Amino acid sequence: MKHYKNLTELHRENGFPPPESPLLSIYRCNHTCGMGDREFTSDFYMIGFKKLKSGTVLYGRTRYDHEAGPMMFFKPRQVIEMKNLQFDEDGFMIFLHEDYLNGHPLHTDIKKYHYFDYEINEALHLSPREEKTVWELFSIIEGEYNNNQDEYSREIILANIDTMLKYAQRFYKRQFINRTEISGKTVTRFNREIDNYVSSGLLAQKGLPSVHEMAGRLNISPGYLTDVLKQESGKTALEHIHIYLISEAKNRLLSERLSVSEIAYELGFENLSYFSRLFKKEVGISPNGFKKQMLN
């Protein structure tokens, strides 16, 4: 598998013009804007804007949803594979080495954009107005990149990339809402999968379900799951798992035959004190206090 450590090699092997910088490249492309039919990894963040007519993009070994979705985001050292790509119209690619971000707030902030981890099924689908916004930002970045760069260029380029990423975050929130109307509430599907997890005896076998476990059952990435649940309900995936388990605990505490420690163990908690702290945080009273209160 090919790993690209520098932009010069990446550009040369894919027929792109030589990059203007060893750590940043901007490439506006026409109907041929692919990276060859190969698997590869790189040391770069990649932002792609392109409407794909045919072909496949695999990211982290999973198929990327590209139908009418012109924006894709890739992080360093993730496996990417592109096959038989054909595009509907012009687009662009931005390659951003991690070292280019050193000393800039975006070095930390870029890790907050979960869509770089959306490994399954969720490219960003833009409306015409949103596409216009993205192209306007790209034009500023491209202008700075192609002109004689000075001491202000890097700051201007990174400021506009950061703005583009913030807009992408906003556009994804709009997409969460629009797609919920089509596919149904993720919260409902999420709770149904927790029900299945518990009823199948996996609590006893594997312990508490993780966010990764639940995301896999829903065929979406953990980051996307947390973001869409936050949009729908104001709570993260982990918070929903805790709410579900505390609800189960309250029901089981009404049975006099089970002790608090037995209930905690049945629900997958290996640590009684962790269960008790979580219960008190959610309910406002300790498990023993709740049991005594309800049974009296």
Backbone torsions as a table, in degrees:
resi	resn	phi	psi	omega
1	MET	NA	136.4	-178.3
2	LYS	-78.9	134.8	173.2
3	HIS	-122.2	123.9	179.8
4	TYR	-95.6	115.8	176.9
5	LYS	-94.5	-23.5	-179.4
6	ASN	-135.7	154.9	-174.5
7	LEU	-72.6	-30.5	-179.5
8	THR	-59.1	-45.8	178.9
9	GLU	-65.9	-42.9	179.8
10	LEU	-60.3	-45.3	-179.4
11	HIS	-66.2	-44.2	-176.9
12	ARG	-62.3	-45.5	-175.3
13	GLU	-74.0	-16.0	-179.9
14	ASN	-110.4	8.7	175.1
15	GLY	75.1	21.0	177.0
16	PHE	-87.6	156.0	173.6
17	PRO	-62.6	154.1	179.1
18	PRO	-56.1	142.0	-178.0
19	PRO	-71.9	150.2	177.9
20	GLU	-77.5	-18.4	-177.4
21	SER	-140.2	146.4	177.7
22	PRO	-72.1	-13.7	-174.9
23	LEU	-117.6	-8.0	-178.5
24	LEU	-145.4	135.1	171.5
25	SER	-140.4	146.2	178.4
26	ILE	-122.8	127.4	-178.0
27	TYR	-134.1	114.2	173.9
28	ARG	-88.7	127.4	-172.0
29	CYS	-125.2	155.3	177.1
30	ASN	-96.7	-141.5	-174.4
31	HIS	-70.0	-10.6	174.7
32	THR	-115.0	97.1	-174.8
33	CYS	-132.5	31.4	-176.3
34	GLY	-93.1	-175.6	179.3
35	MET	-120.5	28.6	-179.0
36	GLY	78.0	162.6	179.0
37	ASP	-86.6	76.9	-177.0
38	ARG	-151.5	158.1	168.5
39	GLU	-86.1	141.2	176.4
40	PHE	-156.3	162.2	170.4
41	THR	-129.7	169.3	-179.7
42	SER	-155.4	172.1	174.7
43	ASP	-96.8	20.7	-172.4
44	PHE	-119.6	146.0	160.3
45	TYR	-76.3	140.0	179.4
46	MET	-127.8	131.6	175.1
47	ILE	-118.1	119.8	-178.1
48	GLY	-116.2	136.4	177.1
49	PHE	-126.6	107.5	-175.9
50	LYS	-168.3	133.4	174.1
51	LYS	-87.3	116.2	-174.9
52	LEU	-88.6	125.2	-179.9
53	LYS	-87.4	-38.9	178.6
54	SER	-157.3	167.3	-177.3
55	GLY	102.9	179.0	-177.8
56	THR	-132.2	147.1	172.3
57	VAL	-122.5	121.8	176.4
58	LEU	-108.6	133.2	-178.0
59	TYR	-131.8	118.1	-174.3
60	GLY	64.2	31.4	178.4
61	ARG	74.5	8.7	-179.5
62	THR	-123.2	153.3	-174.8
63	ARG	-75.7	132.0	177.5
64	TYR	-85.6	134.7	177.5
65	ASP	-77.0	107.1	-173.6
66	HIS	-110.3	-4.6	-172.2
67	GLU	-63.2	108.6	179.4
68	ALA	65.3	6.3	-179.6
69	GLY	-97.7	101.3	-170.0
70	PRO	-80.8	-13.4	-176.6
71	MET	-114.3	134.3	176.7
72	MET	-134.5	149.4	-175.8
73	PHE	-130.6	128.4	-178.1
74	PHE	-125.0	143.5	-179.8
75	LYS	-106.4	163.5	-179.8
76	PRO	-60.2	145.2	172.5
77	ARG	66.5	14.9	171.9
78	GLN	-92.6	143.4	-179.1
79	VAL	-73.9	127.8	179.3
80	ILE	-125.5	136.8	176.1
81	GLU	-137.0	129.7	179.1
82	MET	-122.6	132.0	-177.0
83	LYS	-133.2	129.6	169.8
84	ASN	53.0	45.9	-175.1
85	LEU	-79.9	134.5	169.8
86	GLN	-132.8	141.9	-172.2
87	PHE	-119.0	152.7	-177.7
88	ASP	-81.6	-32.4	-173.8
89	GLU	-158.6	179.6	-177.5
90	ASP	-66.2	156.6	179.3
91	GLY	-154.1	-162.7	177.3
92	PHE	-151.0	162.4	174.3
93	MET	-133.7	136.1	175.5
94	ILE	-118.6	126.9	177.6
95	PHE	-113.6	123.9	-171.5
96	LEU	-128.9	107.1	178.7
97	HIS	-70.3	145.7	179.5
98	GLU	-55.0	-38.1	-176.5
99	ASP	-67.5	-23.5	178.2
100	TYR	-65.0	-22.2	-177.3
101	LEU	-89.9	-8.2	-176.2
102	ASN	-56.0	132.6	178.6
103	GLY	80.4	0.7	179.9
104	HIS	-113.3	145.5	179.3
105	PRO	-54.2	-27.3	-178.7
106	LEU	-66.4	-21.2	177.5
107	HIS	-57.3	-38.3	176.9
108	THR	-89.6	-43.2	-172.7
109	ASP	-65.2	-30.8	-176.9
110	ILE	-63.3	-25.8	179.1
111	LYS	-73.5	-14.5	179.0
112	LYS	-82.3	-14.5	-179.4
113	TYR	-85.7	97.6	-172.4
114	HIS	-63.7	-18.7	-175.0
115	TYR	-68.6	-12.7	170.4
116	PHE	-69.7	-12.5	177.5
117	ASP	-109.1	7.4	177.8
118	TYR	-75.5	84.2	-171.7
119	GLU	-82.1	-14.9	-172.7
120	ILE	-130.2	120.7	160.1
121	ASN	73.2	2.2	-172.3
122	GLU	-133.6	77.3	164.0
123	ALA	-72.7	166.7	-179.7
124	LEU	-93.0	120.4	180.0
125	HIS	-95.9	118.7	-173.6
126	LEU	-104.1	144.7	170.5
127	SER	-79.0	164.6	178.4
128	PRO	-55.8	-40.0	179.5
129	ARG	-66.4	-39.3	178.7
130	GLU	-67.0	-39.2	176.2
131	GLU	-59.6	-40.8	179.7
132	LYS	-60.4	-42.9	179.4
133	THR	-61.5	-45.7	-179.0
134	VAL	-63.0	-42.8	-179.7
135	TRP	-65.5	-37.4	178.7
136	GLU	-62.3	-42.8	178.2
137	LEU	-66.2	-41.8	179.3
138	PHE	-61.7	-38.5	-179.3
139	SER	-60.9	-38.8	177.4
140	ILE	-66.0	-46.1	179.3
141	ILE	-60.9	-45.1	-179.0
142	GLU	-62.8	-40.7	179.1
143	GLY	-61.3	-44.8	178.3
144	GLU	-65.9	-39.0	-177.2
145	TYR	-66.1	-40.6	-174.3
146	ASN	-87.1	-18.0	177.7
147	ASN	-82.6	170.0	175.9
148	ASN	-63.4	111.9	-173.5
149	GLN	-76.5	141.4	179.7
150	ASP	-127.9	-164.4	-175.1
151	GLU	-68.3	-14.2	179.8
152	TYR	-94.8	-15.8	-170.0
153	SER	-60.9	-48.9	-176.6
154	ARG	-60.6	-43.0	-178.8
155	GLU	-64.2	-41.3	179.8
156	ILE	-67.1	-43.8	179.8
157	ILE	-61.5	-48.4	-177.9
158	LEU	-67.8	-34.7	177.5
159	ALA	-61.9	-40.8	-178.8
160	ASN	-77.6	-32.2	172.3
161	ILE	-64.3	-42.5	177.7
162	ASP	-61.0	-42.0	178.2
163	THR	-63.7	-40.7	177.5
164	MET	-60.5	-42.5	-180.0
165	LEU	-67.7	-36.5	176.5
166	LYS	-65.5	-42.0	176.4
167	TYR	-62.6	-40.2	178.2
168	ALA	-59.8	-39.6	176.8
169	GLN	-60.8	-43.8	178.0
170	ARG	-63.6	-44.7	-177.9
171	PHE	-65.5	-35.7	176.6
172	TYR	-62.9	-38.9	178.7
173	LYS	-61.9	-39.3	175.2
174	ARG	-63.5	-39.8	-179.9
175	GLN	-65.8	-39.5	176.7
176	PHE	-54.4	-46.8	-176.9
177	ILE	-65.7	-47.2	-177.1
178	ASN	-64.7	-41.3	-177.5
179	ARG	-76.0	-24.7	175.4
180	THR	-61.4	-37.2	-179.8
181	GLU	-63.9	-26.9	-178.6
182	ILE	-87.9	-45.8	-169.7
183	SER	-98.5	-5.9	-178.9
184	GLY	92.9	164.0	-177.0
185	LYS	-64.7	127.2	176.6
186	THR	-66.2	-33.7	178.4
187	VAL	-57.6	-44.2	-179.8
188	THR	-63.6	-46.4	179.0
189	ARG	-64.0	-38.5	179.7
190	PHE	-62.8	-48.3	179.8
191	ASN	-65.0	-33.8	177.7
192	ARG	-64.7	-39.0	179.6
193	GLU	-70.6	-33.4	174.7
194	ILE	-66.1	-41.3	175.3
195	ASP	-54.8	-46.8	-179.7
196	ASN	-63.5	-39.6	179.3
197	TYR	-61.1	-46.3	-177.4
198	VAL	-70.5	-46.7	-175.2
199	SER	-66.8	-23.9	180.0
200	SER	-85.8	2.3	176.2
201	GLY	82.5	12.6	-176.6
202	LEU	-73.6	-21.2	176.0
203	LEU	-59.5	-45.2	-179.3
204	ALA	-69.9	-34.7	-176.4
205	GLN	-80.6	-43.1	-170.7
206	LYS	-117.6	-9.4	-178.5
207	GLY	83.7	-160.6	-175.9
208	LEU	-58.5	135.9	176.0
209	PRO	-69.8	137.0	177.6
210	SER	-89.4	164.9	175.4
211	VAL	-61.6	-39.0	178.7
212	HIS	-62.5	-40.3	178.6
213	GLU	-60.6	-48.0	-177.3
214	MET	-68.5	-37.7	178.1
215	ALA	-62.9	-41.1	178.4
216	GLY	-61.4	-37.7	179.7
217	ARG	-67.3	-27.3	-179.5
218	LEU	-96.5	0.4	179.5
219	ASN	59.4	38.5	172.4
220	ILE	-135.1	165.2	-178.0
221	SER	-78.0	154.7	179.1
222	PRO	-57.0	-41.0	179.7
223	GLY	-64.0	-44.3	179.5
224	TYR	-64.3	-40.9	179.7
225	LEU	-59.1	-48.6	-179.6
226	THR	-62.4	-42.9	-177.7
227	ASP	-67.2	-40.6	-178.0
228	VAL	-73.0	-34.6	175.5
229	LEU	-66.4	-39.6	178.1
230	LYS	-61.9	-39.8	179.4
231	GLN	-66.7	-42.2	-175.9
232	GLU	-75.7	-38.1	-168.4
233	SER	-126.9	-9.7	-176.4
234	GLY	82.2	2.6	-178.3
235	LYS	-126.4	148.1	-179.5
236	THR	-79.0	172.2	178.2
237	ALA	-61.3	-42.4	180.0
238	LEU	-63.9	-39.2	177.7
239	GLU	-63.5	-38.5	177.9
240	HIS	-65.8	-38.0	176.2
241	ILE	-62.0	-44.7	179.7
242	HIS	-63.7	-43.6	179.8
243	ILE	-60.1	-43.9	-179.8
244	TYR	-61.5	-47.4	-176.0
245	LEU	-67.9	-36.7	177.6
246	ILE	-67.2	-37.0	175.7
247	SER	-61.3	-43.0	176.3
248	GLU	-62.7	-40.6	-179.3
249	ALA	-63.8	-42.7	179.9
250	LYS	-60.3	-40.4	179.1
251	ASN	-65.3	-42.7	-176.9
252	ARG	-74.2	-26.8	179.2
253	LEU	-67.0	-18.0	179.1
254	LEU	-77.1	-7.9	175.6
255	SER	-90.8	123.0	-176.7
256	GLU	-70.8	-18.2	-173.9
257	ARG	-77.6	-14.9	-176.9
258	LEU	-109.3	134.4	174.2
259	SER	-81.9	167.5	178.7
260	VAL	-61.5	-42.2	-179.2
261	SER	-65.4	-37.4	177.9
262	GLU	-65.4	-40.1	178.9
263	ILE	-66.0	-43.1	178.8
264	ALA	-59.2	-42.5	179.9
265	TYR	-66.3	-42.9	179.6
266	GLU	-60.4	-32.5	-177.9
267	LEU	-87.7	5.9	174.7
268	GLY	93.3	3.9	178.9
269	PHE	-84.0	121.5	177.2
270	GLU	-83.6	-20.1	-176.0
271	ASN	-116.8	115.2	-178.2
272	LEU	-63.8	-39.7	-178.1
273	SER	-64.8	-36.0	177.1
274	TYR	-65.0	-43.0	177.0
275	PHE	-60.1	-45.4	-177.6
276	SER	-64.6	-41.7	179.0
277	ARG	-64.2	-43.9	-179.4
278	LEU	-65.0	-42.5	179.7
279	PHE	-61.0	-46.8	-179.2
280	LYS	-64.9	-36.8	177.9
281	LYS	-62.3	-42.6	-176.1
282	GLU	-80.8	-35.5	-171.5
283	VAL	-103.6	-25.0	-179.5
284	GLY	91.5	3.5	-178.0
285	ILE	-151.0	154.5	-178.9
286	SER	-70.1	159.9	177.8
287	PRO	-57.5	-43.6	178.6
288	ASN	-64.8	-40.5	177.8
289	GLY	-63.1	-41.6	177.9
290	PHE	-63.0	-43.4	-178.3
291	LYS	-62.7	-46.6	178.9
292	LYS	-62.7	-42.1	-179.1
293	GLN	-61.9	-44.2	-176.7
294	MET	-75.5	-36.8	-177.6
295	LEU	-77.3	-19.7	177.7
296	ASN	-89.8	NA	NA
